[in-house]
Amino acid sequence: MNKKMFVVSRDKKEALELSSQNKNVGYVKENNITFYPDDISIVMKESETLLNDLNSHDIVEICDNGKLYKWYSSKDGDAGIATTPKCNSNCIMCPAFDFERQKNPEMDINDMINFIRLFPKSLYHFTITGGEPTLIGEEHFCKVLKTVSETLPYTEVLLLTNGRSLAKENFFRHIIKILPNNFRVAIPIHGSDAQKHDYIVQSENAFDQTLKGIYNVLKAGIFLELRIVVSKLNKDDITNIAKLIIDKFPEVGIVHFIGLEMRGNCIIYRDDTIISYEEAFKSSAIAIDMLLNAGINVGLYNFPYCMIDRYYWPIAQKSISAYKSKFYEECNECIMKEQCCGLFTTSKAFLKPKVTPIGGKYD
């Protein structure tokens, strides 16, 4: 059969109900899939193990070769779409390789729309990302955003962008006409001035474009999240970035300090980028306090509890996707394991961080 994307149901009554909502549904029972509204059944003997692992509301595609690919796991809950791998920046510490951004295929726009429409209206969170997600083209990006707005009216929608496209006035005016109800934008600032920021993103005028995009977001009353990815490149500039935010963007909703994902460009340029999570935190502590004292919310992404001061535990978040996060054997002794983000698998390979379990005989 031709490739087909569908939402999984383990209950026939539910499957028929979802089908009545104009969704492609696969009712899974044992090693059989019955597709609605087509009412066609197929046997998937070679994929029986995978079928057993499917849960209701997973989104799955049967490829041309008959194999299954899971686009969304309702159990893991990481819902979102990467519109394109392309990016108009080439950040030195980016966890993607440059060849991935340039050569990886992007999903067909019609497949994107069909994919989005398979999610339930009760979905809590949805991320639009890339690459740089706006580079799919202004018309296609607006189509994606409009579909998200119509399909997921109660969902918190996060746009991860470098902000540069949002500096375009005409494009931004189109965007604000179709915003989802609960919409927020996350934009990174990598340096306190154009020289530092543009060097890190390896693109001229990126700093000025990013700041203009930030101004547009705030002016439109959209919830803004600013991100600071802490590396060897900017660790001595972190307090200056915080001053910039306090002076120019005091209305920001939250600032997240982000530990490195050691993959892609980050490992290619590892001598220039990689620092330990402990050093990244210590380089950020004064800036964190500055922002908090200015009344700005702060969060920590990708920092294990044992690598930051205990005073800052309340702002550390479980930020690493389950399929990327790993724990050491010693972590099983830690009383904070369930709340901890753990470590990127790649961080264990390149940094070899030492964990210190909290509680019990290790405390």
C-alpha positions as YAML, in Angstrom:
chain: A
units: angstrom
residues:
- id: 1
  name: MET
  ca: [0.00, 0.00, 0.00]
- id: 2
  name: ASN
  ca: [1.05, 3.63, -0.40]
- id: 3
  name: LYS
  ca: [2.44, 5.38, 2.66]
- id: 4
  name: LYS
  ca: [-0.27, 6.37, 5.10]
- id: 5
  name: MET
  ca: [-0.20, 8.50, 8.27]
- id: 6
  name: PHE
  ca: [-2.82, 7.77, 10.92]
- id: 7
  name: VAL
  ca: [-3.71, 8.12, 14.56]
- id: 8
  name: VAL
  ca: [-3.77, 4.86, 16.54]
- id: 9
  name: SER
  ca: [-6.80, 3.66, 18.46]
- id: 10
  name: ARG
  ca: [-7.08, 0.53, 20.58]
- id: 11
  name: ASP
  ca: [-10.84, 0.88, 20.89]
- id: 12
  name: LYS
  ca: [-13.13, 0.37, 17.90]
- id: 13
  name: LYS
  ca: [-15.81, 2.76, 19.15]
- id: 14
  name: GLU
  ca: [-13.18, 5.47, 19.65]
- id: 15
  name: ALA
  ca: [-11.71, 4.72, 16.22]
- id: 16
  name: LEU
  ca: [-15.06, 5.30, 14.55]
- id: 17
  name: GLU
  ca: [-15.57, 8.49, 16.54]
- id: 18
  name: LEU
  ca: [-12.15, 9.83, 15.50]
- id: 19
  name: SER
  ca: [-12.90, 8.88, 11.90]
- id: 20
  name: SER
  ca: [-16.09, 10.96, 12.08]
- id: 21
  name: GLN
  ca: [-13.81, 13.94, 12.82]
- id: 22
  name: ASN
  ca: [-12.18, 13.50, 9.39]
- id: 23
  name: LYS
  ca: [-9.07, 11.85, 10.79]
- id: 24
  name: ASN
  ca: [-7.27, 8.85, 9.33]
- id: 25
  name: VAL
  ca: [-7.48, 6.21, 12.04]
- id: 26
  name: GLY
  ca: [-5.79, 2.87, 12.48]
- id: 27
  name: TYR
  ca: [-7.68, 0.54, 14.81]
- id: 28
  name: VAL
  ca: [-5.01, -1.82, 16.14]
- id: 29
  name: LYS
  ca: [-5.92, -5.25, 17.46]
- id: 30
  name: GLU
  ca: [-3.26, -7.93, 17.84]
- id: 31
  name: ASN
  ca: [-1.33, -7.92, 14.54]
- id: 32
  name: ASN
  ca: [-4.12, -6.34, 12.50]
- id: 33
  name: ILE
  ca: [-4.74, -2.70, 11.55]
- id: 34
  name: THR
  ca: [-8.13, -1.62, 10.29]
- id: 35
  name: PHE
  ca: [-8.09, 1.79, 8.64]
- id: 36
  name: TYR
  ca: [-11.03, 4.15, 8.87]
- id: 37
  name: PRO
  ca: [-12.81, 5.70, 7.06]
- id: 38
  name: ASP
  ca: [-11.59, 3.29, 4.31]
- id: 39
  name: ASP
  ca: [-12.56, 0.21, 6.37]
- id: 40
  name: ILE
  ca: [-9.57, -1.69, 5.00]
- id: 41
  name: SER
  ca: [-7.73, -4.26, 7.15]
- id: 42
  name: ILE
  ca: [-4.16, -5.48, 6.80]
- id: 43
  name: VAL
  ca: [-2.03, -7.99, 8.70]
- id: 44
  name: MET
  ca: [1.34, -6.76, 9.99]
- id: 45
  name: LYS
  ca: [3.10, -9.98, 11.05]
- id: 46
  name: GLU
  ca: [6.63, -8.60, 10.68]
- id: 47
  name: SER
  ca: [5.71, -5.56, 12.79]
- id: 48
  name: GLU
  ca: [3.82, -7.41, 15.52]
- id: 49
  name: THR
  ca: [6.27, -6.36, 18.25]
- id: 50
  name: LEU
  ca: [5.98, -2.70, 17.28]
- id: 51
  name: LEU
  ca: [2.20, -2.97, 17.10]
- id: 52
  name: ASN
  ca: [2.17, -4.24, 20.67]
- id: 53
  name: ASP
  ca: [4.06, -1.11, 21.72]
- id: 54
  name: LEU
  ca: [1.58, 1.29, 20.13]
- id: 55
  name: ASN
  ca: [-0.81, 3.23, 22.36]
- id: 56
  name: SER
  ca: [-4.01, 5.03, 21.55]
- id: 57
  name: HIS
  ca: [-3.37, 8.51, 20.12]
- id: 58
  name: ASP
  ca: [0.13, 7.64, 18.88]
- id: 59
  name: ILE
  ca: [0.65, 9.00, 15.37]
- id: 60
  name: VAL
  ca: [2.18, 6.49, 12.98]
- id: 61
  name: GLU
  ca: [3.06, 6.21, 9.32]
- id: 62
  name: ILE
  ca: [3.18, 3.09, 7.22]
- id: 63
  name: CYS
  ca: [5.90, 3.67, 4.65]
- id: 64
  name: ASP
  ca: [5.92, 2.44, 1.06]
- id: 65
  name: ASN
  ca: [8.03, -0.55, 2.10]
- id: 66
  name: GLY
  ca: [5.41, -1.60, 4.66]
- id: 67
  name: LYS
  ca: [7.42, -0.57, 7.72]
- id: 68
  name: LEU
  ca: [5.98, 1.52, 10.53]
- id: 69
  name: TYR
  ca: [7.42, 4.84, 11.71]
- id: 70
  name: LYS
  ca: [6.14, 6.48, 14.90]
- id: 71
  name: TRP
  ca: [5.89, 10.27, 14.54]
- id: 72
  name: TYR
  ca: [4.39, 10.91, 17.96]
- id: 73
  name: SER
  ca: [4.20, 8.90, 21.17]
- id: 74
  name: SER
  ca: [1.27, 9.78, 23.41]
- id: 75
  name: LYS
  ca: [3.16, 8.14, 26.29]
- id: 76
  name: ASP
  ca: [6.27, 10.34, 25.95]
- id: 77
  name: GLY
  ca: [4.23, 13.46, 25.24]
- id: 78
  name: ASP
  ca: [6.83, 15.32, 23.13]
- id: 79
  name: ALA
  ca: [4.42, 16.79, 20.61]
- id: 80
  name: GLY
  ca: [5.64, 19.05, 17.86]
- id: 81
  name: ILE
  ca: [6.77, 19.49, 14.31]
- id: 82
  name: ALA
  ca: [10.09, 20.40, 12.69]
- id: 83
  name: THR
  ca: [9.05, 22.28, 9.57]
- id: 84
  name: THR
  ca: [12.51, 22.27, 7.99]
- id: 85
  name: PRO
  ca: [16.11, 21.35, 8.88]
- id: 86
  name: LYS
  ca: [17.38, 24.53, 7.17]
- id: 87
  name: CYS
  ca: [18.67, 27.48, 9.15]
- id: 88
  name: ASN
  ca: [19.89, 30.96, 8.26]
- id: 89
  name: SER
  ca: [22.42, 30.73, 11.10]
- id: 90
  name: ASN
  ca: [25.16, 28.17, 11.68]
- id: 91
  name: CYS
  ca: [25.78, 28.39, 15.42]
- id: 92
  name: ILE
  ca: [29.15, 27.06, 16.48]
- id: 93
  name: MET
  ca: [27.63, 25.14, 19.40]
- id: 94
  name: CYS
  ca: [24.50, 23.94, 17.54]
- id: 95
  name: PRO
  ca: [23.63, 20.29, 18.30]
- id: 96
  name: ALA
  ca: [22.85, 19.75, 14.61]
- id: 97
  name: PHE
  ca: [25.53, 19.16, 12.00]
- id: 98
  name: ASP
  ca: [25.65, 21.68, 9.17]
- id: 99
  name: PHE
  ca: [25.16, 18.92, 6.57]
- id: 100
  name: GLU
  ca: [21.98, 17.84, 8.41]
- id: 101
  name: ARG
  ca: [20.56, 21.33, 8.10]
- id: 102
  name: GLN
  ca: [21.50, 21.61, 4.45]
- id: 103
  name: LYS
  ca: [20.71, 18.16, 3.09]
- id: 104
  name: ASN
  ca: [18.10, 16.46, 5.27]
- id: 105
  name: PRO
  ca: [14.73, 16.35, 3.50]
- id: 106
  name: GLU
  ca: [11.82, 18.32, 4.91]
- id: 107
  name: MET
  ca: [8.30, 17.03, 5.25]
- id: 108
  name: ASP
  ca: [5.86, 17.84, 2.46]
- id: 109
  name: ILE
  ca: [3.56, 20.71, 3.47]
- id: 110
  name: ASN
  ca: [0.43, 18.59, 2.97]
- id: 111
  name: ASP
  ca: [1.90, 15.86, 5.19]
- id: 112
  name: MET
  ca: [2.62, 18.50, 7.84]
- id: 113
  name: ILE
  ca: [-0.98, 19.69, 7.78]
- id: 114
  name: ASN
  ca: [-2.34, 16.13, 7.95]
- id: 115
  name: PHE
  ca: [0.04, 15.34, 10.81]
- id: 116
  name: ILE
  ca: [-1.07, 18.34, 12.86]
- id: 117
  name: ARG
  ca: [-4.74, 17.51, 12.35]
- id: 118
  name: LEU
  ca: [-4.24, 14.07, 13.92]
- id: 119
  name: PHE
  ca: [-3.49, 15.49, 17.38]
- id: 120
  name: PRO
  ca: [-6.28, 15.61, 19.98]
- id: 121
  name: LYS
  ca: [-7.71, 18.97, 21.03]
- id: 122
  name: SER
  ca: [-6.85, 18.05, 24.63]
- id: 123
  name: LEU
  ca: [-3.11, 18.16, 23.84]
- id: 124
  name: TYR
  ca: [-1.29, 20.22, 26.49]
- id: 125
  name: HIS
  ca: [1.80, 21.41, 24.60]
- id: 126
  name: PHE
  ca: [2.97, 21.61, 20.97]
- id: 127
  name: THR
  ca: [6.32, 22.87, 19.66]
- id: 128
  name: ILE
  ca: [7.04, 24.33, 16.22]
- id: 129
  name: THR
  ca: [10.75, 24.07, 15.52]
- id: 130
  name: GLY
  ca: [13.39, 23.47, 12.83]
- id: 131
  name: GLY
  ca: [16.18, 24.27, 11.83]
- id: 132
  name: GLU
  ca: [14.70, 27.71, 11.62]
- id: 133
  name: PRO
  ca: [10.99, 26.90, 11.24]
- id: 134
  name: THR
  ca: [10.08, 30.05, 9.29]
- id: 135
  name: LEU
  ca: [12.43, 29.05, 6.44]
- id: 136
  name: ILE
  ca: [9.83, 26.65, 5.12]
- id: 137
  name: GLY
  ca: [8.59, 29.78, 3.36]
- id: 138
  name: GLU
  ca: [6.31, 32.50, 4.63]
- id: 139
  name: GLU
  ca: [3.17, 31.11, 2.96]
- id: 140
  name: HIS
  ca: [3.76, 27.55, 4.18]
- id: 141
  name: PHE
  ca: [4.74, 28.68, 7.67]
- id: 142
  name: CYS
  ca: [1.53, 30.71, 7.98]
- id: 143
  name: LYS
  ca: [-0.42, 27.68, 6.78]
- id: 144
  name: VAL
  ca: [1.18, 25.53, 9.48]
- id: 145
  name: LEU
  ca: [0.51, 28.14, 12.17]
- id: 146
  name: LYS
  ca: [-3.11, 28.59, 11.06]
- id: 147
  name: THR
  ca: [-3.67, 24.81, 11.13]
- id: 148
  name: VAL
  ca: [-2.21, 24.59, 14.65]
- id: 149
  name: SER
  ca: [-4.42, 27.48, 15.74]
- id: 150
  name: GLU
  ca: [-7.57, 25.85, 14.36]
- id: 151
  name: THR
  ca: [-6.78, 22.27, 15.37]
- id: 152
  name: LEU
  ca: [-5.34, 22.87, 18.86]
- id: 153
  name: PRO
  ca: [-7.33, 25.80, 20.29]
- id: 154
  name: TYR
  ca: [-6.56, 24.93, 23.93]
- id: 155
  name: THR
  ca: [-2.92, 23.89, 23.51]
- id: 156
  name: GLU
  ca: [0.15, 25.82, 24.65]
- id: 157
  name: VAL
  ca: [2.07, 26.40, 21.42]
- id: 158
  name: LEU
  ca: [5.80, 27.21, 21.50]
- id: 159
  name: LEU
  ca: [7.68, 28.57, 18.50]
- id: 160
  name: LEU
  ca: [11.44, 27.95, 18.68]
- id: 161
  name: THR
  ca: [13.09, 30.49, 16.39]
- id: 162
  name: ASN
  ca: [16.24, 32.59, 16.14]
- id: 163
  name: GLY
  ca: [13.93, 35.58, 15.75]
- id: 164
  name: ARG
  ca: [15.48, 36.95, 12.58]
- id: 165
  name: SER
  ca: [12.49, 36.34, 10.31]
- id: 166
  name: LEU
  ca: [10.23, 38.00, 12.87]
- id: 167
  name: ALA
  ca: [12.02, 41.28, 12.14]
- id: 168
  name: LYS
  ca: [10.26, 41.37, 8.75]
- id: 169
  name: GLU
  ca: [7.30, 43.68, 9.29]
- id: 170
  name: ASN
  ca: [4.99, 42.31, 6.57]
- id: 171
  name: PHE
  ca: [5.63, 38.70, 7.55]
- id: 172
  name: PHE
  ca: [5.11, 39.44, 11.22]
- id: 173
  name: ARG
  ca: [1.81, 41.22, 10.50]
- id: 174
  name: HIS
  ca: [0.57, 38.05, 8.78]
- id: 175
  name: ILE
  ca: [1.64, 35.93, 11.75]
- id: 176
  name: ILE
  ca: [-0.15, 37.94, 14.44]
- id: 177
  name: LYS
  ca: [-3.45, 37.58, 12.56]
- id: 178
  name: ILE
  ca: [-3.42, 33.78, 12.95]
- id: 179
  name: LEU
  ca: [-1.81, 33.23, 16.35]
- id: 180
  name: PRO
  ca: [-2.96, 30.28, 18.49]
- id: 181
  name: ASN
  ca: [-4.76, 31.27, 21.69]
- id: 182
  name: ASN
  ca: [-1.93, 30.22, 24.00]
- id: 183
  name: PHE
  ca: [1.15, 31.16, 22.00]
- id: 184
  name: ARG
  ca: [4.70, 31.82, 23.11]
- id: 185
  name: VAL
  ca: [7.97, 32.45, 21.31]
- id: 186
  name: ALA
  ca: [11.47, 31.37, 22.42]
- id: 187
  name: ILE
  ca: [14.47, 33.24, 21.00]
- id: 188
  name: PRO
  ca: [18.15, 32.81, 21.95]
- id: 189
  name: ILE
  ca: [20.60, 35.65, 22.62]
- id: 190
  name: HIS
  ca: [24.18, 34.39, 22.31]
- id: 191
  name: GLY
  ca: [26.14, 37.57, 23.00]
- id: 192
  name: SER
  ca: [25.68, 41.03, 24.50]
- id: 193
  name: ASP
  ca: [26.62, 42.83, 21.27]
- id: 194
  name: ALA
  ca: [26.66, 42.25, 17.53]
- id: 195
  name: GLN
  ca: [30.30, 41.21, 17.39]
- id: 196
  name: LYS
  ca: [29.90, 38.42, 19.96]
- id: 197
  name: HIS
  ca: [26.46, 37.22, 18.88]
- id: 198
  name: ASP
  ca: [27.18, 37.25, 15.14]
- id: 199
  name: TYR
  ca: [30.47, 35.40, 15.65]
- id: 200
  name: ILE
  ca: [28.70, 32.58, 17.50]
- id: 201
  name: VAL
  ca: [25.87, 32.26, 14.95]
- id: 202
  name: GLN
  ca: [28.32, 32.80, 12.04]
- id: 203
  name: SER
  ca: [26.06, 35.25, 10.26]
- id: 204
  name: GLU
  ca: [26.33, 39.01, 9.76]
- id: 205
  name: ASN
  ca: [23.55, 41.28, 11.04]
- id: 206
  name: ALA
  ca: [22.01, 38.40, 13.00]
- id: 207
  name: PHE
  ca: [22.16, 40.32, 16.29]
- id: 208
  name: ASP
  ca: [20.30, 43.36, 14.98]
- id: 209
  name: GLN
  ca: [17.70, 41.18, 13.26]
- id: 210
  name: THR
  ca: [17.20, 39.10, 16.40]
- id: 211
  name: LEU
  ca: [16.70, 42.16, 18.58]
- id: 212
  name: LYS
  ca: [14.21, 43.61, 16.09]
- id: 213
  name: GLY
  ca: [12.33, 40.30, 16.15]
- id: 214
  name: ILE
  ca: [12.27, 40.39, 19.95]
- id: 215
  name: TYR
  ca: [10.92, 43.95, 19.93]
- id: 216
  name: ASN
  ca: [8.14, 42.91, 17.54]
- id: 217
  name: VAL
  ca: [7.15, 39.96, 19.73]
- id: 218
  name: LEU
  ca: [6.98, 42.09, 22.86]
- id: 219
  name: LYS
  ca: [5.16, 44.92, 21.11]
- id: 220
  name: ALA
  ca: [2.50, 42.45, 19.96]
- id: 221
  name: GLY
  ca: [1.97, 41.29, 23.55]
- id: 222
  name: ILE
  ca: [3.15, 37.74, 22.84]
- id: 223
  name: PHE
  ca: [4.68, 35.78, 25.72]
- id: 224
  name: LEU
  ca: [8.45, 35.85, 25.17]
- id: 225
  name: GLU
  ca: [11.01, 33.36, 26.40]
- id: 226
  name: LEU
  ca: [14.67, 34.30, 25.94]
- id: 227
  name: ARG
  ca: [17.34, 31.62, 25.97]
- id: 228
  name: ILE
  ca: [21.03, 31.76, 26.79]
- id: 229
  name: VAL
  ca: [23.01, 28.71, 25.65]
- id: 230
  name: VAL
  ca: [26.06, 28.69, 27.90]
- id: 231
  name: SER
  ca: [29.35, 27.61, 26.32]
- id: 232
  name: LYS
  ca: [33.04, 28.42, 26.43]
- id: 233
  name: LEU
  ca: [32.30, 31.02, 23.74]
- id: 234
  name: ASN
  ca: [30.12, 33.26, 25.91]
- id: 235
  name: LYS
  ca: [30.67, 32.19, 29.52]
- id: 236
  name: ASP
  ca: [32.48, 35.46, 30.28]
- id: 237
  name: ASP
  ca: [29.70, 37.48, 28.64]
- id: 238
  name: ILE
  ca: [26.72, 36.02, 30.51]
- id: 239
  name: THR
  ca: [26.33, 38.88, 32.98]
- id: 240
  name: ASN
  ca: [26.46, 41.37, 30.09]
- id: 241
  name: ILE
  ca: [23.69, 39.44, 28.31]
- id: 242
  name: ALA
  ca: [21.63, 39.62, 31.50]
- id: 243
  name: LYS
  ca: [22.20, 43.40, 31.67]
- id: 244
  name: LEU
  ca: [21.07, 43.70, 28.05]
- id: 245
  name: ILE
  ca: [17.87, 41.82, 28.84]
- id: 246
  name: ILE
  ca: [17.15, 43.87, 31.96]
- id: 247
  name: ASP
  ca: [17.76, 47.16, 30.15]
- id: 248
  name: LYS
  ca: [15.99, 46.43, 26.86]
- id: 249
  name: PHE
  ca: [13.51, 43.62, 27.47]
- id: 250
  name: PRO
  ca: [12.26, 43.83, 31.09]
- id: 251
  name: GLU
  ca: [8.82, 42.58, 29.93]
- id: 252
  name: VAL
  ca: [10.25, 39.16, 29.00]
- id: 253
  name: GLY
  ca: [8.22, 36.29, 30.42]
- id: 254
  name: ILE
  ca: [11.16, 34.07, 31.38]
- id: 255
  name: VAL
  ca: [14.87, 33.60, 30.66]
- id: 256
  name: HIS
  ca: [16.20, 30.06, 30.35]
- id: 257
  name: PHE
  ca: [19.87, 29.23, 30.80]
- id: 258
  name: ILE
  ca: [20.66, 26.15, 28.72]
- id: 259
  name: GLY
  ca: [23.39, 23.57, 29.12]
- id: 260
  name: LEU
  ca: [25.00, 22.21, 25.97]
- id: 261
  name: GLU
  ca: [23.76, 19.25, 23.99]
- id: 262
  name: MET
  ca: [27.09, 17.85, 22.83]
- id: 263
  name: ARG
  ca: [26.35, 16.85, 19.30]
- id: 264
  name: GLY
  ca: [26.69, 18.32, 15.79]
- id: 265
  name: ASN
  ca: [28.68, 21.54, 15.48]
- id: 266
  name: CYS
  ca: [29.20, 21.49, 19.24]
- id: 267
  name: ILE
  ca: [31.49, 18.48, 19.01]
- id: 268
  name: ILE
  ca: [33.13, 19.56, 15.76]
- id: 269
  name: TYR
  ca: [34.23, 22.77, 17.52]
- id: 270
  name: ARG
  ca: [34.43, 21.17, 20.96]
- id: 271
  name: ASP
  ca: [37.74, 22.84, 21.89]
- id: 272
  name: ASP
  ca: [36.00, 26.22, 21.47]
- id: 273
  name: THR
  ca: [32.59, 25.33, 22.88]
- id: 274
  name: ILE
  ca: [32.43, 22.59, 25.51]
- id: 275
  name: ILE
  ca: [32.54, 23.37, 29.20]
- id: 276
  name: SER
  ca: [31.24, 21.28, 32.07]
- id: 277
  name: TYR
  ca: [27.73, 21.83, 33.37]
- id: 278
  name: GLU
  ca: [29.23, 22.86, 36.71]
- id: 279
  name: GLU
  ca: [31.32, 25.60, 35.04]
- id: 280
  name: ALA
  ca: [28.39, 26.70, 32.90]
- id: 281
  name: PHE
  ca: [26.27, 27.09, 36.01]
- id: 282
  name: LYS
  ca: [28.97, 28.98, 37.94]
- id: 283
  name: SER
  ca: [29.40, 31.33, 34.97]
- id: 284
  name: SER
  ca: [25.65, 31.99, 35.03]
- id: 285
  name: ALA
  ca: [24.96, 32.33, 38.77]
- id: 286
  name: ILE
  ca: [25.51, 36.10, 39.01]
- id: 287
  name: ALA
  ca: [23.40, 36.69, 35.89]
- id: 288
  name: ILE
  ca: [20.63, 34.49, 37.30]
- id: 289
  name: ASP
  ca: [20.59, 36.54, 40.50]
- id: 290
  name: MET
  ca: [20.58, 39.79, 38.53]
- id: 291
  name: LEU
  ca: [17.53, 38.72, 36.55]
- id: 292
  name: LEU
  ca: [15.67, 37.44, 39.59]
- id: 293
  name: ASN
  ca: [16.38, 40.66, 41.49]
- id: 294
  name: ALA
  ca: [14.98, 42.57, 38.50]
- id: 295
  name: GLY
  ca: [11.73, 40.62, 38.81]
- id: 296
  name: ILE
  ca: [12.36, 38.42, 35.75]
- id: 297
  name: ASN
  ca: [11.54, 34.71, 35.92]
- id: 298
  name: VAL
  ca: [14.46, 32.34, 35.31]
- id: 299
  name: GLY
  ca: [14.76, 28.65, 34.51]
- id: 300
  name: LEU
  ca: [17.57, 26.15, 34.03]
- id: 301
  name: TYR
  ca: [17.46, 23.65, 31.16]
- id: 302
  name: ASN
  ca: [19.73, 20.59, 30.85]
- id: 303
  name: PHE
  ca: [21.43, 21.05, 34.24]
- id: 304
  name: PRO
  ca: [21.39, 17.95, 36.53]
- id: 305
  name: TYR
  ca: [20.66, 18.76, 40.17]
- id: 306
  name: CYS
  ca: [24.01, 17.46, 41.39]
- id: 307
  name: MET
  ca: [25.83, 19.97, 39.15]
- id: 308
  name: ILE
  ca: [24.16, 23.15, 40.43]
- id: 309
  name: ASP
  ca: [23.91, 24.78, 43.86]
- id: 310
  name: ARG
  ca: [21.01, 23.49, 45.95]
- id: 311
  name: TYR
  ca: [19.56, 27.01, 46.26]
- id: 312
  name: TYR
  ca: [18.77, 26.94, 42.52]
- id: 313
  name: TRP
  ca: [17.04, 23.56, 42.42]
- id: 314
  name: PRO
  ca: [13.54, 25.14, 42.29]
- id: 315
  name: ILE
  ca: [14.29, 26.67, 38.87]
- id: 316
  name: ALA
  ca: [15.89, 23.55, 37.34]
- id: 317
  name: GLN
  ca: [13.56, 21.79, 34.92]
- id: 318
  name: LYS
  ca: [13.24, 18.30, 33.51]
- id: 319
  name: SER
  ca: [14.05, 19.54, 30.04]
- id: 320
  name: ILE
  ca: [15.68, 16.69, 28.10]
- id: 321
  name: SER
  ca: [13.42, 14.50, 25.95]
- id: 322
  name: ALA
  ca: [13.16, 10.95, 27.28]
- id: 323
  name: TYR
  ca: [14.80, 9.42, 24.22]
- id: 324
  name: LYS
  ca: [17.84, 11.70, 24.63]
- id: 325
  name: SER
  ca: [18.20, 11.50, 28.41]
- id: 326
  name: LYS
  ca: [20.36, 8.96, 30.18]
- id: 327
  name: PHE
  ca: [21.37, 8.36, 33.79]
- id: 328
  name: TYR
  ca: [24.45, 6.80, 35.31]
- id: 329
  name: GLU
  ca: [24.11, 3.69, 37.46]
- id: 330
  name: GLU
  ca: [24.95, 5.85, 40.49]
- id: 331
  name: CYS
  ca: [21.89, 7.99, 39.72]
- id: 332
  name: ASN
  ca: [19.70, 5.14, 40.99]
- id: 333
  name: GLU
  ca: [20.86, 6.10, 44.49]
- id: 334
  name: CYS
  ca: [19.76, 9.73, 44.02]
- id: 335
  name: ILE
  ca: [16.57, 10.92, 45.73]
- id: 336
  name: MET
  ca: [16.14, 13.58, 43.02]
- id: 337
  name: LYS
  ca: [16.31, 11.23, 40.02]
- id: 338
  name: GLU
  ca: [12.62, 11.42, 39.16]
- id: 339
  name: GLN
  ca: [12.75, 15.22, 39.01]
- id: 340
  name: CYS
  ca: [16.16, 15.45, 37.32]
- id: 341
  name: CYS
  ca: [16.71, 16.02, 33.60]
- id: 342
  name: GLY
  ca: [19.59, 13.56, 33.57]
- id: 343
  name: LEU
  ca: [22.32, 13.88, 30.97]
- id: 344
  name: PHE
  ca: [22.37, 13.86, 27.19]
- id: 345
  name: THR
  ca: [23.72, 10.56, 25.91]
- id: 346
  name: THR
  ca: [26.23, 12.50, 23.83]
- id: 347
  name: SER
  ca: [27.37, 14.47, 26.89]
- id: 348
  name: LYS
  ca: [28.37, 11.22, 28.53]
- id: 349
  name: ALA
  ca: [30.45, 10.35, 25.47]
- id: 350
  name: PHE
  ca: [32.32, 13.65, 25.05]
- id: 351
  name: LEU
  ca: [32.41, 15.29, 28.48]
- id: 352
  name: LYS
  ca: [32.29, 12.21, 30.72]
- id: 353
  name: PRO
  ca: [30.72, 14.19, 33.60]
- id: 354
  name: LYS
  ca: [30.88, 12.80, 37.11]
- id: 355
  name: VAL
  ca: [27.56, 12.58, 38.91]
- id: 356
  name: THR
  ca: [27.12, 12.87, 42.67]
- id: 357
  name: PRO
  ca: [23.90, 11.17, 43.80]
- id: 358
  name: ILE
  ca: [21.93, 13.25, 46.29]
- id: 359
  name: GLY
  ca: [20.73, 11.66, 49.50]
- id: 360
  name: GLY
  ca: [21.47, 8.37, 51.21]
- id: 361
  name: LYS
  ca: [25.08, 7.35, 51.69]
- id: 362
  name: TYR
  ca: [26.31, 9.79, 49.01]
- id: 363
  name: ASP
  ca: [24.95, 12.98, 50.60]
...
